[in-house]
């Protein structure tokens, strides 16, 4: 069964996700939210619990703060630990149809897809970057995100040495099969001295409106070992309340 899932997923990746934000999925796309928008994400699962906040303070830029709690309830005496990361995203290219393009990430802390079974990751001793590209196919029915990147840990291992890793992630989203829903599959990992075991996730993301979007996913390692397991999450997009004009013309009713 595991072999069949791997084969199916590998075939899916051969085809070149739509306007998806990461949520419990590691991959992201080229898109930044409109200026003034806030994004809040809460995810809970068998291994990962995540809180993410982002704010589009400048046109084409987003600024993120993310915390991850790792507590695997399937494993006895699991070593619970916590990671944080802060990062920025810049959308540097959008195609003419505005359904694909490129962006760049730069952050402190371990990259969102990196998983270490044992150690707390200190924010100021890790730097990471990634470049997501999005390609849309078949009249927006299929979207493919490719996100290569790199990670440097200045305090790695028992010897506290500087170590590098190459991060990779690919996500496929299929629309127009289930109404208002994206079928999502992704694979990701980190290679090099800073290593994170390759994992995959599959899931459904329901998109009934522009502001509240729930999702469910299942994740495992390609070698058959446990990984994220089942996760549920919700993403909330706010109106453009951070814009100066909005603040000037609105007030709180008591």
PyMOL commands that set and color helices and strands:
alter all, ss='L'
color gray80, all
select helices_A, chain A and resi 2-13+123-125+244-249
alter helices_A, ss='H'
color red, helices_A
select strands_A, chain A and resi 38-45+48-58+61-70+81-94+101-109+126-137+142-156+161-174+181-192+196-206+212-221+226-237
alter strands_A, ss='S'
color yellow, strands_A
deselect
rebuild
show_as cartoon
